[in-house]
Amino acid sequence: MEKRADLFPGTRKVNLKRLFKLSVHSLLTSCSKEEFSVAFSRFSSAEQTRLHLLFIQAEEQKRLIKTRVEQLREETSRPSNMAY
């Protein structure tokens, strides 16, 4: 599948720009451990840590899903090079 991306000029640059934007967005919207401690102050330190890790994992999964959806949109919007 990686070879297919090379068939379209400029695809690598577009992919890098998109990944950079996603990375910056995730950094700007991430929730710090301290913020979690304040929000869940009634929970123990271990529970806060587990909740924070779960949050980070969920955010990463969300980012991966968004990336994949965008890739599928690009793939389906490209004109097909297949001859019938």
VMD Tcl script that draws the C-alpha trace (Angstrom):
set ca {
  {0.00 0.00 0.00}
  {2.95 2.34 0.60}
  {3.99 2.06 -3.05}
  {0.58 3.29 -4.16}
  {1.09 6.61 -2.35}
  {4.26 7.15 -4.38}
  {2.28 6.96 -7.62}
  {0.72 10.35 -6.94}
  {3.12 13.32 -7.09}
  {3.06 15.47 -3.98}
  {1.29 12.85 -1.85}
  {4.17 12.55 0.57}
  {4.21 16.30 1.19}
  {0.43 16.35 1.73}
  {0.68 13.41 4.13}
  {3.47 15.10 6.09}
  {1.47 18.32 6.37}
  {-1.61 16.43 7.55}
  {0.35 14.43 10.13}
  {2.05 17.60 11.39}
  {-1.32 19.31 11.83}
  {-2.68 16.28 13.69}
  {0.38 16.18 15.95}
  {0.15 19.87 16.80}
  {-3.60 19.55 17.41}
  {-3.11 16.62 19.77}
  {-0.45 18.53 21.71}
  {-2.66 21.58 22.06}
  {-5.72 19.63 23.16}
  {-4.03 17.15 25.44}
  {-4.87 17.12 29.11}
  {-1.95 17.22 31.51}
  {-1.54 14.89 34.46}
  {-1.97 17.87 36.78}
  {-5.30 18.79 35.16}
  {-6.44 15.21 35.63}
  {-5.43 15.31 39.28}
  {-7.55 18.42 39.82}
  {-10.52 17.07 37.85}
  {-10.45 13.72 39.67}
  {-9.24 14.88 43.07}
  {-11.47 12.38 44.91}
  {-9.72 9.47 43.22}
  {-6.49 7.94 44.49}
  {-3.20 8.78 42.79}
  {-3.07 5.33 41.18}
  {-6.63 5.73 39.85}
  {-5.80 9.17 38.50}
  {-2.78 7.75 36.72}
  {-4.82 4.92 35.19}
  {-7.53 7.36 34.08}
  {-4.94 9.66 32.52}
  {-3.34 6.76 30.64}
  {-6.76 5.63 29.43}
  {-7.48 9.17 28.25}
  {-4.18 9.29 26.35}
  {-4.91 5.93 24.71}
  {-8.42 7.05 23.72}
  {-7.05 10.28 22.22}
  {-4.47 8.31 20.25}
  {-7.13 5.94 18.92}
  {-9.29 8.91 17.94}
  {-6.34 10.44 16.09}
  {-5.62 7.17 14.28}
  {-9.26 6.80 13.24}
  {-9.37 10.37 11.93}
  {-6.18 9.77 9.96}
  {-7.52 6.57 8.45}
  {-10.85 8.18 7.53}
  {-8.97 11.00 5.80}
  {-6.83 8.48 3.91}
  {-9.93 6.61 2.77}
  {-11.54 9.87 1.63}
  {-8.47 10.74 -0.42}
  {-8.28 7.26 -1.91}
  {-11.93 7.25 -2.94}
  {-11.85 10.79 -4.32}
  {-8.90 10.11 -6.64}
  {-9.69 9.23 -10.24}
  {-9.09 5.58 -10.93}
  {-6.17 4.72 -13.20}
  {-7.61 1.32 -13.99}
  {-8.55 0.65 -17.61}
  {-11.69 -1.38 -18.19}
}
mol new
graphics top color blue
foreach p $ca { graphics top sphere $p radius 0.5 }
foreach p [lrange $ca 0 end-1] q [lrange $ca 1 end] { graphics top cylinder $p $q radius 0.2 }
display resetview
